[in-house]
Amino acid sequence: MSRFVGFVSGLLFFLFLRVSSWVCSVPMWATLICHFVFGLPIFWFWLTLAAWLLGGLLWYLVIVFARWGADTAEADIVKENKNPYSVGNKKD
């Protein structure tokens, strides 16, 4: 359950950062301005909004997947000691 809560809280944080990053949203705002000034169909605004959010969501999922892959506990894996100078570290 805690992984799900962490995922949802991370997703909400992602949405907050995505909405607050105005630099990446310039195409979305440009199409909205073009809608009111030049009569561009509002479809283009919704399309750029969806692409902006979907691109960020895919990037968030890539980060989550990479973190999930890095969570393998290496402490559980017993490795052979190949260092000849550390004789006191041998496991019997």
N, C-alpha and C positions, 0 to 999 in steps of 0.2 A: 504494500500500500504506500510506503514511503517513496518508492521510486515513481509511482504515479503522481503523488503530490509534488515531488521535485520536478517532474516533467511539466505538470500544469503550471506551477509557479514560474518555471523557466520560460514557458510559452507566454505567459502574461507579461513577464519582464521583457521578452523579445518584442511583443506587440507594443509595449510602451516605448522601447528604444526605436522601433521601426517608425512609429508615428512621430516621435520627437526628432528624428533625423530629417531635417528639411532639405538637406542637400541632395539626398537620394530621391526625393519626391518631386524634383523639379519637372520631369516630364508629365507627371500627373497634374500638377498645378498649371502647367502650360496648356494642356488639353482642356482643362476646365475654363481657363481664361479664353482660349480660342472658341469654346462653346458659346460663351456670352458675347464675345466681340465679333467673331466671324460667322457664327452660326454652325460651327462644327457639331455633328451629332454627339449627344451625350454618351453614346455607346463607346466612343474613344476614351473618354474619361474613365468609365468603368473598366474598360480593358486595361488601361495603364495602371489603374489602382489594383486590379487583380494581379497583374504581372508583378507589380512592386511588392505586394504582400506575399505572393506565391514564391517569388525569388528569395525573399527573406526567410520564408518558412522552410524552403528547401535547404538553405544554408544552415538554418538552425538544426534541422534534422541531420545534416552531415556532421555537425559538431556533436550532437547527441550520440550519433552512431560511433564517431571516433572516440568519444569518452567511454562508451559502452565497451568498445574493443580494448581500451587501455585499462579497464577495471580488473583484468585478470590478475589475480593475486600471485605474484612471483614468490612470495614467502612460502607458499604451499608447495612449490616445486623444489624438490631436493636436487641440488646440483653437485656434481663432482668437483672437489677442490683440486685444481690443476696447478696451483701455485706451490712450487717446491720449497719456498722459504717460510711458509706458514704451516709448520708441522703440528702446531697446537690446535688447529682448526679442523682436524680430521673428525668425521662423524663415524661412529662405529655402528 
